[in-house]
């Protein structure tokens, strides 16, 4: 739930990712930089939100597998690669390109957490500040 003063930053300010593709399926691992951010990522990087984020590409289902001891999650997105690398008419439908799309997902932070990220992690890439 959004609170007054919350700040939105892209996911890549809190986590990095690795990706792969098999056929028409995208596999993205999201790994928190800081274990303190893990609960926030679990709360906001949900199957429903990721499916909505990739709806424009025709995604039909998302499965999220949590790896709490690693502060990571593995996200599998179905039917997002336009038939797969060899079948799609797009020049580049590889999972690597779409993993950057996932890492651009907006994440809400309270102002204290955003300022704690320090220069280069949040301050220069604030997407929006919530007003009431």
C-alpha positions as CSV (number, residue, x, y, z in Angstrom):
1,X,0.0,0.0,0.0
2,X,1.3,3.4,-1.0
3,X,1.9,5.9,1.8
4,X,2.4,9.7,1.5
5,X,6.0,10.4,0.8
6,X,6.9,7.0,-0.6
7,X,9.4,7.0,-3.3
8,X,9.5,4.7,-6.3
9,X,12.8,3.4,-7.7
10,X,13.4,0.8,-10.4
11,X,14.0,-2.7,-9.2
12,X,17.6,-2.6,-10.5
13,X,18.5,-0.2,-7.7
14,X,17.7,-3.0,-5.2
15,X,18.6,-6.2,-7.1
16,X,20.4,-7.6,-10.0
17,X,19.3,-10.4,-12.3
18,X,20.3,-13.3,-14.5
19,X,18.2,-14.6,-17.3
20,X,17.8,-17.4,-19.8
21,X,15.3,-18.6,-22.3
22,X,14.0,-21.9,-23.5
23,X,11.5,-21.9,-26.3
24,X,8.8,-19.4,-25.4
25,X,9.6,-19.3,-21.7
26,X,11.7,-16.6,-20.0
27,X,13.5,-17.5,-16.8
28,X,14.8,-14.5,-14.7
29,X,16.6,-14.7,-11.3
30,X,16.3,-11.6,-9.2
31,X,18.9,-11.3,-6.4
32,X,18.8,-8.6,-3.7
33,X,22.0,-6.6,-3.2
34,X,21.1,-6.2,0.5
35,X,19.4,-8.8,2.6
36,X,17.4,-6.0,4.3
37,X,15.5,-5.5,1.0
38,X,14.5,-9.1,0.6
39,X,11.1,-8.8,2.4
40,X,10.3,-5.7,0.2
41,X,11.1,-7.6,-3.0
42,X,9.0,-10.6,-1.9
43,X,6.1,-8.2,-1.2
44,X,6.3,-6.2,-4.4
45,X,7.7,-8.5,-7.1
46,X,4.7,-10.8,-7.2
47,X,3.5,-13.2,-9.8
48,X,0.5,-11.0,-10.6
49,X,2.6,-7.8,-10.9
50,X,5.1,-9.5,-13.1
51,X,2.4,-10.9,-15.3
52,X,0.8,-7.4,-15.6
53,X,4.3,-5.9,-16.4
54,X,4.7,-8.4,-19.3
55,X,1.1,-8.4,-20.6
56,X,2.1,-6.3,-23.6
57,X,4.3,-9.2,-24.7
58,X,1.6,-11.8,-24.5
59,X,2.7,-13.4,-21.2
60,X,0.1,-15.9,-20.1
61,X,1.5,-17.1,-16.7
62,X,4.2,-16.4,-14.1
63,X,5.6,-18.7,-11.5
64,X,7.8,-17.3,-8.7
65,X,10.1,-19.6,-6.8
66,X,11.6,-18.0,-3.6
67,X,15.1,-18.8,-2.4
68,X,15.2,-17.0,1.0
69,X,18.6,-18.2,2.1
70,X,20.0,-16.5,-1.0
71,X,17.7,-13.5,-0.9
72,X,16.8,-14.4,-4.4
73,X,13.8,-15.5,-6.5
74,X,13.5,-17.3,-9.8
75,X,10.7,-16.0,-12.0
76,X,9.4,-18.1,-14.9
77,X,7.3,-16.2,-17.5
78,X,5.3,-18.3,-20.0
79,X,4.7,-17.3,-23.7
80,X,6.6,-14.0,-23.5
81,X,9.2,-14.7,-26.2
82,X,6.8,-14.5,-29.2
83,X,7.3,-18.2,-30.0
84,X,11.0,-18.4,-29.0
85,X,14.2,-17.1,-30.5
86,X,14.0,-19.1,-33.7
87,X,10.3,-18.6,-34.3
88,X,9.8,-14.9,-33.5
89,X,9.8,-12.2,-36.2
90,X,11.4,-9.7,-33.8
91,X,15.1,-9.1,-34.2
92,X,15.9,-9.8,-30.6
93,X,13.5,-11.7,-28.4
94,X,16.2,-13.3,-26.2
95,X,15.5,-13.4,-22.4
96,X,18.5,-11.2,-21.7
97,X,16.7,-8.2,-23.2
98,X,13.5,-8.8,-21.3
99,X,15.3,-9.4,-18.0
100,X,16.2,-5.7,-18.2
101,X,12.5,-4.9,-18.6
102,X,11.8,-6.8,-15.3
103,X,14.6,-5.0,-13.5
104,X,12.9,-1.7,-14.5
105,X,9.8,-2.7,-12.4
106,X,8.9,0.2,-10.0
107,X,9.5,-0.6,-6.4
108,X,8.0,1.6,-3.6
109,X,10.3,2.6,-0.7
110,X,9.8,4.8,2.2
111,X,12.0,8.0,2.1
112,X,14.3,6.7,4.8
113,X,15.1,3.5,2.9
114,X,15.6,5.4,-0.3
115,X,18.1,7.8,1.2
116,X,19.9,4.9,2.8
117,X,20.6,3.5,-0.7
118,X,23.1,6.3,-1.1
119,X,24.3,8.0,-4.3
120,X,24.0,6.0,-7.4
121,X,21.5,3.5,-6.0
122,X,18.4,5.6,-5.6
123,X,18.9,9.3,-5.4
124,X,19.7,9.8,-9.1
125,X,16.9,7.6,-10.4
126,X,13.8,8.4,-8.4
127,X,10.9,7.7,-10.6
128,X,8.2,9.5,-8.6
129,X,7.3,10.7,-5.2
130,X,3.8,10.0,-4.0
131,X,1.7,13.0,-3.1
132,X,-1.6,12.9,-1.2
